[in-house]
Amino acid sequence: MIFRASTTRLLSSLSHQAAQRTRHLSILSSSTSIPSHPTNFFSPHAASATFRTSSTSASITNPAMFCRQCEQTQDHIACRSVGICGKSAETSAMQDGLVHLLKRMGVMATAARGAGANEKEMYQVNWWTLRSAFSTLTNVNFDEERIAEFIREGLTIQKKLEELIQSKGGKVPNLDPVAIGDTDTASLEEFGYTVSVPKLKDCMGNDDCFSLVEIGTYGAKGVCAYAAHCHQLGYMNEEVMAGLHEVFAKLASNEADMNGLLANVLRVGELNGKVLAMLDEAHASNFGVPEPTQVKVTATEGKAILVSGHDLKDLEELLKQTESTSINVYTHGEMLPAHSYPGLKKYPHLVGNYGTAWQAQKFEFSTFPGPVIVTTNCILEPRRMYKDRIYSMNEVGVSGVKHLESRDFSEVIAKAKECKGFPKTITPAQYHTVGFNHRAVLPLAGDVIEGVKKGDISRIFLIGGCDGSQFDRNYFTELAEELPEDTLILTLGCAKNRFIHSQKLLNQTLANGMPRIMDMGQCNDSYSAIVVATELAKALDCTVNDLPLSLCLSHLEQKAAAVLLTLLNMGVKNIRLGPSLPAYITPNVLNVLVENYNLMPTGNVHDDIKGMMAGR
């Protein structure tokens, strides 16, 4: 039995669900606002395990910085002198200024469309929005001067939008005055301190409303990142961009509008669902339909280039330029699924994958015998021993690292010829199978359903998301290893590196012959999981929440936040999220998520398995 999802039909369904969800959560109306002391803080199913929530920031006086957009933030409050990621206070301030401008640009862009601006006239602000937002994600851009350039470019675009609105007879929004006078880097940095998270929270005067502002802001950043990937492949949707600008416009207000901000958060999830669908189509149309493929994860003799990040177009161009050079190309991290695309794996010198997830790069890049290209997140401050052979692209930036302004890889190729390369081919070779995109999994839906009915598959687990460096992320390794052997594990994102190399799990199959672990791809491929779950539910005439399916997600940064909002927007319940909740979610907002979605923390592995196997 083969089930083919219609993108248009699925997205129409998601939009309808979003409207239903907003009405369902009207518990946040002015007459029934979030209580100051919620009495039912955790659902009965999560009573034995609680989320670690942020301590108050009220006692923190004049920190050098205040950044809490990622899960690893210091003391689970905020990074206050230097980021856990390595971001400096100066860079953090510059990013705060850029995010503030993004929100104001949302107001201006929305007004321009209201005045009749067309898609062509909006292109410049659309592309700037995606690139600027992407540059502020965790582990993307640490280069203060590069971020300053985004601000300067944005101020120029804002002026052009004002002129465009006037030329069409529209009314230019009367924005609150912004104290950006001089645009030298030092002045822009000083401005950033005036729009920091604590200062904006004080302006709003409501911690719970501001929590929704932060959820919306970080989720919208994630949507912009995924949309930027789409643009690299020739896809941009004006309807999505209009929606994003409206989201940012709402976030620009200091009004403590609980209902409006909640609706805005759910809209971020809806928009992200559309963008993920567009990205799925863009990948397949550019590189062919992904197919299960064995990827070599051991070395091949010869000169070598390593490509990390997410953008497959950059990899394709590198493969074209290295075709006749005898240089081998390896993928790293989230580029691993590239090997499943016919349009990429046709190049014989795409020889394999090297390394694991982003947090291991300081060791893995040090030992790689050639240059490294980082196309998107994640990048860390390089060690001296490879800083002269690492290159950034697109929104990525680190001071002192060579940035490639285009897809001309001649300098990288020359550097590869200088480096020693791998001295020999490792035998026996080892492999990992990728390519279980929804187009590959859905034809197996009949086998999955039959396996569940016959008892060959006791339950399906989706274990994935964004990996990090904390020790407690070993939870995901232990979970995968301790699950019953008759469970099917779907995985995607860099969190899969927690267990795909486990000796205990290698080459396991189910009783019906299906592989027990199916690697669905990058975090960019999250749409595949949505399609599989939706189509299985249709085939079984039930809801996604009634499927024998448990979701256990590793959370770190803003792309993961966007995916979580998409799942919540769909009404998906009983998600386990770990290793801890983002610090920007207040207890009262958490109470709403728990009561409406039964969002649960990861806890003791064996207790969690017991609960999930029982459908909780």
N, C-alpha and C positions, 0 to 999 in steps of 0.2 A: 504494500500500500504506500503510495507516494503522496505527500502533502506539500503543495506549493503555496507559499504565503504571497498574497498580493500586497505590495508595499502601500498602495493607495488605500486599500481596504483596511489594512492594519492601522495606518496612521489616522484614518477617519475614526476608527474605533477608539484609539488612544485619546483623540481630541474630545470625543463624547464622554469618555471616562473622566477626563480632566474636569469637565463642567460638572459632572456628577459629584466628583470628589470635593470641589469647592463648595457646593451646596451642602454636602454631608458634614463638612467641617465648619459649618456656621456657628458651632459652639463658641467661636471666638468673636461673636458679635458684641457690640458695646454693652448690651444688657447681661451678657454672660462671658465676661472677660476671663482671662486666665487667672485662677485664684492665686493669692499670695502664698498660700501654704497648701499645695495639693495633697489631698488625703489618700488618693489611690496612686501612689508614685510609680509603682511597678505592677505589671499584670500578674495574675496568679502564676502563669507559666514561668515568669522570670523572678519569682520571689526569692530564689536561693542565690541569685547572682545579680549584682547591681552594676550599672555603668559608673565609671569614675568620671565625675563631673568637675568642672572648673571651680577652683576657689575664687573668691571675690577678688577683683583687681583694685578695690577701693583703697587698700592699704599700700599700693605701689605708688610711690611718689616720684614723678618726673623721671621715668625710665628713659634710657638712651634710645630705646625703640620699644615697640609693642606689636609683635607679630604673632598671631595664633591661627593662621590659616591652615596649617597642617597638623596632623594628629600627633606628631612627635614634639610639639612645642614644649618648652622648658617648664618643668614642674606641673605640667598640664594646666598652666595658667597662660603664659605667653613668653616668648623669647624677648629679653629686656636689655641685653647688652650686645649680644651677637647671636645670630640664628643657629639653631642646632644644625641647620643645613650649611652653615658657614657664611650666611648673608650678614653684611655689616650694618650697623645702625644707619649709616649714610645711605646705603642702597635701599634699606627698608623705608626710609623717609621719602626717597625719590619715588619708590613704587607707590607709596600712599598718595603722593601728589598726582601720579599718573592715573590711579584708580578714581580719584576725585574728579579728574578731568573726563574720564570715561563716562561717569554718571552724568555730568553736565552735557557731554556730547550726546547722550541719549535724549535729553530734553530738546536740544537743538535739532537733532536729526528727525525726531518725531514731529517737530514743528515744520520742518522742511517738507516732509511727506504730506502733512496736512495742508500745506500751501500748494501742493501739486507737483513736487519734485519727482522725476521719474527714476527708473532703475539706473540708467547711465549716469545721471547727475549725482546719484547717491553712492556710486562705486568707490570713490576715494575715501569717504568716511566709513563705508562698510569694511574695506580692507584694513584701514587704520585701526578700527575697533578690534578686529580679530587679532591682528599682530600685537597691538598694545596690551590687550588683556592677556594674551598668551605669554607675553614677556614677563608678567608678574606672577606666574604660577611658581610653585615650589620647584627648585632645582632647574630653573630655565635660564634666568639672566641675572648675573651678579655684577654686571658692568654698569656702573653709575652713569657714565657718559652716554652709553647706548640708550639707557632709559630716558636720560635728559633729551636725547634727540627725538624720541617718541613724543615727549611733551611739547617740544618746539613745533614738531610737525602737526600735532593736534591743535595747537593754538592757531596755526595758519589755516587749517581746515575749518575750525570753528568760525573764523572771520569770513571765509568763503561761504559758509552756510548762512550766516547772517545776511550777506549780500544776496544770496540766492532767494532767501525767504522774502526779502524786500522787493526783489525784481518780479516776484510772482504775486505781489500784493498781499502777502501774509504778514502776520505780526511776529516780530522777533521776541522770543520769550524774555521776560524781565528776570534774569537770574540774579541770585544773591551775588554781591560783589566778591570776586575772587582776587586775593592779594598776590597775583602773579604779575609782578612788574618786570624787573630785569629777568632775562632768560638765561643768564650764565648759570653754570652748574651749581655753584654755591648758593645762589639765590633760589633756585628751584628746590634745592635740598631744604633750605630754611622754610620754604612754603610747605613742603611735605610734613614738617613737624606740626604745622597748624591744623592739619586735617588727619591727624593720627586716629587710630581706633578709639582710645579713651576720650579724646576731645569730641569726636562725632557722637559717641555714646552719651556724653554729657549734654550735647545739644538736643538730642532726642528726648532725654529724660525718662526713658522707660526701658529697662534692661531686657524685657521679653520682646518688645518690638524691635529693639536693636539687634537682638539675637536673630530675628527673622531677616533683618537687613543683612547681617553677615552671612547667613545661610544662602540668601539670594545672591549676594555678591560673589561668594566663592563658587557657588554652583554655576553662575553665569560665566565666570572665568573659564570653567571647564567646558561649557558649551562653545565658547569662543575658540578654545583650543581645538576641539573636534571640527568646528567649522573651518578653521584655518587649514587643517589637513585636507578638507574637502576642496578648498580653493586651490591648493597645490596640485590637485588632480583635475582642475577645470570646472569645479562645481561651486556655485554660490546661489543661494535662494533668497530672493528679495523679501518674501513673506517672513522667512525666518529672521532676516536681518532687521526688519521692521519690528518684529516681536522682541528681539534682543534689545533694541534701542528703547522700546517702551519699558522693558524690565529695568534697564539702567536709569531711565527717567524717573521711575517710581522710587528707585534706591537713592536718587539725588535729594529727595524730600526729607525734611526733619520731622514730618508729621508722624505721630505715634498712632498709625492707622493699622490696628491689629488685623482686621479682616482683609484689608487691601494688601498688606505685606504677606499674609499667608497665601492669598490667591497668587501673588507674584511669585512666591517660592514654588508653588505647584506648576505655574506656567513655565518656569525654568525647566522643570522636569519634562513637561510636554514638548518644549522646543528641543530639548536634548534628544528626545526620542526621534524627532524628525531629522535632526542632524545626523544621528547615528545611522538611520536608514539611508540617508543620502551618501554617507561615507561608505557604507557597505556597497551601494550601487557603484560609486566612483571607483572603488578598488577593483571590483569585478569587471567593469567596463574598460578600465585601463590595462589590467594585467591578466584577465581571464578569471574564470570561476575557480576558487581554491579547491584543491583536492588532497586527500590524505597522502602525505609524502614523508619518507624517511629522511631525516637530516643528519648528516655526519657531524658529530660533536668532538671529533679528535683531529689532530693537525695533519695537514698535507704539506709535503716538502715544497718550498719555494717562497718567493717574495710575497708579501701579504699586506692587505689593507683591511681594517676593521671598521664597520659602520654600525653606530648605535643610534638610538632614538626611535622614531616612528614613521617618518615620511618615506614611503616606498618609491616615490618619483625620484628622489635624490639618489637612491640606490640604483634605480634603473639607469640613470644617466651615468653614474660611475661605472656600471657594468659595460655600457656602450663604449666608454672612453678607455677602458682597460682591456678590451677584447683581444688586441694583438700585442699585448705587453708582457705576457707570461707572468703577470701578477695575479695571485689568487685573492678573492674577496670573501670575507667572513662577515656574518651578522653577529650582533651582540644584543642582549637584553630583549626589548620589545620588537626588534627587527627579525627575530627568529621565525615568525609565521611567513615571512617573505618567500621562503622556500616552497610554499604550497601553491604559489601562483604560477601558472604555465608561462606567462610572459616574462617572469624573472628566472625561474629555474631552468629555462632553455639555455641560459648562459653556463657553459661547463665550468667556467672559472669562479662561479659562485659555489665554493667548495664545501661550505659548512658553517656551523655556528660555534662561536668561541665565548666562553664565560657564562655568567648567570644574570642576576638582576643588578640594577643600577648601583646599589649600595656597596657592591664588591668591586667597583671599577678602579679604585686606587691600587688595588693589588693586580687585578686582571689587565688593566691598561699598562701597568708597569712591566708585566711579563710578556705582553704581546710584542713580537719582533717586527713591528712596522707602524705606520701612522694610523691614527684613529680619527674618524669623522663623527661628530655628534650632531645629528640633524635636528633633534628636538630634545625635550626632557627625557632623561635626567642627566645633568652634568654636576660634578663636584669640583671644588678647587683642585686643580691638578698637582701632583707631586712633581718636583723638579726633574726627576728622571724621565718623564715623558712629556713635559710641558712644551718642548720644542717640536713635538710630533703629533700634537692633538689640534684639531681644527673644529671650529664651531660653524653652524649654518643657521639661516632663518632667524628665529627669535632668540636663539641661544647666545649667551655672551658671558665671558669671564675676562676680566682685565688681564692683559698680557698673553692671551691666547689668540692665535691667528684666526680671524673671522673671514669666511669665504662669502663674498658678496653675490656670487652667482654660482651656477653649476659647472664652472670651469675647474676641473680637478687636476690640471696639469701640475700644479705645485705639489699636490698630494702624491701623484704618481711619481714625480721626481724624488720625493722623500722616501717612498717605498723602495725605489731602486737603490737608495743609499743604505737602507737598513738591511740587517742580515737575513730576515725572513726565517722560516722554520727550516732547520737543518735536515729533517727527515720526516717521512710519513709514519705516523703511529699505527702499529698493527697489534692486535686486531682492532679494527675501527669500531667505534661505538655510535649508536644512532638514537634519535628521538623522533617520534612521529608527530607531525603537525597537520593542519588542514581540515579539521572537523568543523568547518563552516556550516551554517544551517542548511546550505544546499547539499552538503554531504551527509548531514545527520538526518534530515527529514525523510529521505528515502528509506532510512532504517527505522522509521517510526513504527511501522507494523511489527518489526522484530522486537522493538522496545516494549510496545504494548503487550504483545504476546508473552514476552519474557516476564513482565510484571504479573500478568494473569496466571501464568504457570508457576510462578514462584522462583524463576531463575534470576530475577532481578528484584531484590527486596525493597530497594528505594533508590532514587536518583539524587545525587548531591551536586550542587554547583559550588565549588570552592575556588575563589579567585579574587581579583581586585588588585590593589596597589601594595607592593611590598615595602618594607622599611627595615631599619637596622636594630630595633629593639629585640631583646632576648625573648620577650613574651610572644613574639610572632612565630616562635616555634610551635605554638598552638596549632597552626595550620598544617605543619608537618605531622605532628602527632595525630591530628584528626584524620588525615588521609590514611595514615598507616594503621590506625586502630579501627577504622570502619569495617564492618563485615565484608567478607570477600565477595559476596553476591550483590554488592552495591555498585552502581554505575557512577563514575565521577566525571563531571564536565568541568573544565577549567579554562580560564583566560586571564589575561593581564600578567604583570610580572610576579604576582604572588604565587603563580604556579611553580616558580623556581624553588619554593619551599618543599616540594615533594616530587617533582617529575624526575629527579635524578636519584630518588630513593631506591636503594637496592631491593628493598622489600616489595616495592611496587612495580619494578621493571618487568615489562612484557606480560603483565597479567591479562587474562581473558576471562570473560564470563562463561557460564555454562552453555550459552547459545553461540559461542564463538566470537562474540563482539569484543573489541578491546575494552578493558575495564576503565581506562583513563582516556578521555577524548579531549585533546588540546584544541580549543576553538579559536585561539589567536591572541591578538593584542587586546588591551583595554579598548582600543578603537573598534574592536569586533564585538563589543557587548551586545550589539543589535542581534547577533546570531542567537544568543541565549534567549533574548526576548521572543524572537520568532519561534524557536523550538518550543518554549514553554507555551506560547499562545496557541500554536498549531496542535500540540499534544492535547491541550485542554479542549480544543474544538473536536478533535477526533474522539475523545472520551466523553464528550458532552458534559463538561464540568467547567469550573472556574480554575484559574491558575492556582489559587489557594487550595483547591481540592486535589491537586495532583500529588502523587507520591514523590514530592520534590522538596528538598530543603536547601536553603540558600545560606551560605556562611561566607561573609565577605570581609576581606582585609582592606582597611581604610587608611589612606595617608593624605592624599592631596586633592586638588580641586576637580580633576577629571572624575575621580572616584565619587566626589560629592555630587557631581552632575548625574552620574549613573544611578546613585542611590535615589535622588529626587525623581528620576524617570520611573524607577520601580515603585516608589510611593505614589506617584501620579497615576500609575496603572492600578493601584490598590493592592499591590502585593504585600502580604503580611508574613509574620513569623521569620523575618530576616534576622540572622545573628550577625552582629557587627563588632569588629575588634581590631586591635586589642583594647581600644578605649574609644569613647565618644569624643568628637571634636570639642575643644575647650570653649568654643563660642556658642554652644547650645546651653541655654539656661535650664535649671530644673523644671520650671513650669512649661517651657516649650517641649522638653523631653517628655513630660507627662502626657502631653497631647499626642506625641508620636507613639508612645507606648500604648495609650488607651485606644487609639484609632488603627494602629498598624501592628501592635504587639512586637515592636522593635525590641530586640533583646541583645544583651552583651554576650560575647564569648566568655565562657567560664571554665569549669573543669571539663576536660575533654570527654571523660567517660560519662559524666552526668549529661553533657550536651548530646552525646551520641544516643544515650538512652531516650532523651526527650525528642530528638529529631526522628529516630526510628519509630517513635510512637505518634509522629505527625505533629509535634509541637515545635 
